Amino acid sequence: MTEPWWRQAVIYQVYLRSFADSDGDGVGDLEGLRGRLDYLRRLGVDGIWLNPCYPSPGADHGYDVSDYMDIDPLYGGLSAWDRLLSDAHARGLKVLMDLVPNHCSVEHPWFKAALAGDREMRDRFIFRRQPNNWQSIFGGPAWTRVDDEWYLHSFAPEQPDFNWRNPAVAEYFDQVLRFWFDRGVDGIRIDVAHMMYKQADLLDWPGTGHNPHMSNQPEVHEVLRRWRRIADGYARDLTLVGEIWVPTVDDLALFLRPDELPQAFYFDLLMCPWDAGRFRDSITRGLSGAGGTWTLANHDVHRSVSRYGLLTRTGGPATRPRGEVDVALGVRRARAAALLTLALPGSVYLYQGEEAGLPEVLDLPDSVRQDPTFHRSGPADYGRDGCRVPLPWTSTGPSFGFSASPSPWLPQPRWFADYAIEDQIDLTDSTWTLHHQALTLRRTLSGPLEWLPTPRHDVLAFRRGSLTSVTVFGDAPYPTTLGTPALASTPCTPDEIPGNTTAWFVE
């Protein structure tokens, strides 16, 4: 039986606002992406996942959707989407959409009607006479008052939560899935898939931190089963990828049962510090029950260079830590982590700019930050703007080749010139070339992972078919008798692997 295309695929995540701007307004768009499809093909990925590009007021840059069956004119509209999809498929690239079923925008027609007094529409959201004590994930209360009632928003007030206990909501999203599948997309990434249902009685939460009342309710699994039946009803092979934040791998495995999601992001590895034992334990857990959908970065977390280069943590959440960063060390470790991850069985999601070794932009002025997480949490969290700064394609020119405008929607630091993507393509030792070579060699890999013993606790080694991957997490070099590696994240000698390095040896 032929393996599904997505099982071993490498999917490139496109944060469209920041990828490439074709019309000079300082915001990335679909034509800009379409003009870079040959770049993605050259890099060696199998497809792209686009963050939301539906019509939206932009309170959370697309995650507040006002129309789920259209494309925002800011990005080129539905005709530009159709051209992108056609050109991507012509190059053999799969295309995944981003679905946001937990909440919409206050500008969605349903919510506008609800505010105007339509009781039927109001029941499609979660309105109550009295709020409970739930807190928003973005900070502050999870309830906002309108007239004599309050509505629930798990994120920003501009993002009212749907009431999934109303059958009209389920029917609507069935239509949305079919709309995009009929249009030709190859898969759907489901935003916060675990959060669609809330605890029925909306009881106060007596604890602090993670509030299980707001997510992971058993009814969500029937929604996912229904969506799986919709996807499986098409003649071509489609995938559904869940963004699911749950406490354990066992919890995640419940979403990956044969009749539910084919894939769900395994965030446990992303959360790991640079430590051999932690990486091994996480990978083992991931292979045992999480389905092997790996990622080291995305639009919600600090870039891997800055996480792995963190010397002293002074605050912030685990995915966006604050503190002193050794960028050179971070680049070295991020290259090693990328090579290790690309050797694993399963699919990999690669966030834009990671192939260039971009660090997080940590020093954006408060006046330019746009992320509601930052504005609602105060100084406790930098927010997510730093990983969303527009890409540097060239080391010179306005916006480093991102746009004809010298003023993109988020400002780029001068040091972005040192990470220009086009300058790296022809360099044999660049981070881009490392990714390109790894993606090329990865296509020859097959078989399960077998851990190999090592005499040091800071060294991780495994075999997968003809490949042996060795990662040295410590600073000291590691002697080896495996010879010259076929690929390494930093230069190696035939008898030694330097510290903070991954090397691939091929029989």
URURBEL-V252400 format. One line per field, one symbol per residue. phi: phi as a letter, one per 20 degrees, with the letter a starting at -180 (. if undefined). A space follows every 10 residues. Layout:
phi->???
This chain:
phi->.ffggefdfd deedeggdea dedmencfbf fffgfdffff ffgoeeacde fgcfgafnfc loededbecb dfggeomfff ffffffffff emefcdeddc efbcefefgf fffffeofff fffecddbfc feefdffeon feccecldcc decfcegfcf ffefeegfff ffffffgfgf fffofdrced fkfedfedgf elfgefecmg dffeblefff ffffffffff fffefeedcc ceecdcfcff ffffedfgdd ffbbgdegfg efffbfffff fffffffebd nmdebdaafd cfgfgfffef ecedqnffec fdqfdeffff ffffffffff ffeffoecdd fgnffdmfff eedffgfdfd ffgffeemff bfndffedfg feececnfll nfbfffcffc fefffggfdg fffefeefdf fffgffffff fgfeebnfec fdfcfcfecd cbdbmeeddc ceeeeffcfb deneffbbfc gcdfcbdffl bdcdddf
